[in-house]
Structures are given as C-alpha cells and as structure tokens.
Amino acid sequence: MELYSSNDSYKLYKGDMRNMLDVIKKESIDAVLTDPPYELNFMNKGWDNSGIAFQTETWQKCYEVLKPGGYLLAFGGSRTFHRIACAIEDAGFEIRDTIMWLYGSGFPKSMNIGLALDKKNGIDNRTGNIKTDGGVGGGVELLVMIIMNGKENMKKE
Ligand SMILES: C[S@@+](CC[C@H](N)C(=O)[O-])C[C@H]1O[C@@H](n2cnc3c(N)ncnc32)[C@H](O)[C@@H]1O
C-alpha cells in the first residue's frame, strides 16, 4: 500500500483495499463507506469486471475490522446492487436500510438497448462505426446505497 496523502487528521492510502484490510486491526473501525465496482464491465474497464464486489470474502474483511455495531454503506448500480447486497449479507451483515438516489441527469449506467442489440448482432461498438444512439446525455439513473449493520446482533456460526 502507498501512503498517498496525509495530514494531522487523516491518512489516505492507495492500493488494493484487500491488502489494506489485512493490516488494519480487527474491530477498530467505526464505519466503512465504499463505492465498489458495480461489476458492469463499465467501458470495458478491468476493475469493473473482477467480481470483487460479488465475493463474500471481500465483505468479510470489512466485517472483521469493524467494531461491534459498526456500519457499512456501499453503493451499487441499479442492475447489480442485489448481488452486492447478497454478498455483504452472506459475510454476516444485516441489511438495515436501502437508500435509492433517483436523478434525471448525469451519466446513465443502465442498459442501452441499441448497444445491447449491436452486441447481440456481433457489431463491435468500440470502433465508433455504430449506427445506434450512443446513450450519452440525460437518463434516469438509479443508484442504490445499501446500509448494513448490526454486528452486535449477529451470530456468526
Ligand atoms: C464505482 S468506481 C468508484 C468511483 C468513484 N466513487 C468516483 O466517483 O470516481 C469503483 C472504483 O473501485 C476501484 N477498485 C476496484 N477494485 C479495487 C480494489 N481491489 N481495491 C481498491 N479499489 C478498487 C476502481 O479503480 C474504481 O475506481
């Protein structure tokens, strides 16, 4: 892990979060707030296609460093948040609430039907030669924030 930035009140590290969680003292953290990959293969970025957010082990590492009663807030995209929520729940957390953030502008991350049809028909839409609407512009976006907690109520077997 690389110490990226710091001052008297914070330290910001850069690197794979799993390595960081391995060295943080168990039950020492009050809250985890994260915007993990939504696993949508966003713009063919490898980081959005690793499966890390769907893996229970990822969230078990968060669980271990949280103090009893600690909270975890995780963002998710509208199409895959349920899988993230299940992985977090399987790690031992309890879903306490779900916040939906609905807005009518910004970068749409829902499925673009035109691009999906191109893909189905074998057209490589990365070449720029597609005939469909690229989906840029306003769209209704639904972001989901899952609030998990209840360590003190959890009886992990
Ligand atoms: C949904 S994006 C977060 C975007 C960010 N909230 C923003 O507004 O720019 C998910 C981020 O997780 C990062 N990421 C993926 N795997 C990671 C890992 N193992 N450890 C740390 N960060 C990771 C990716 O690089 C990406 O920036």
The ligand as an ORCA input file, in Angstrom:
! r2SCAN-3c Opt
* xyz 0 1
  C     -17.665      2.554     -8.946
  S     -15.973      3.056     -9.072
  C     -15.869      4.315     -7.860
  C     -15.884      5.647     -8.497
  C     -15.675      6.801     -7.515
  N     -16.699      6.814     -6.484
  C     -15.692      8.106     -8.279
  O     -16.683      8.845     -8.172
  O     -14.730      8.355     -9.001
  C     -15.119      1.714     -8.301
  C     -13.646      2.005     -8.017
  O     -13.099      0.898     -7.324
  C     -11.741      0.768     -7.680
  N     -11.331     -0.602     -7.336
  C     -11.619     -1.748     -7.984
  N     -11.070     -2.800     -7.364
  C     -10.402     -2.297     -6.276
  C      -9.617     -2.892     -5.244
  N      -9.400     -4.195     -5.182
  N      -9.108     -2.076     -4.293
  C      -9.323     -0.747     -4.323
  N     -10.064     -0.124     -5.279
  C     -10.574     -0.904     -6.247
  C     -11.716      1.078     -9.147
  O     -10.456      1.529     -9.553
  C     -12.776      2.188     -9.253
  O     -12.162      3.450     -9.180
*
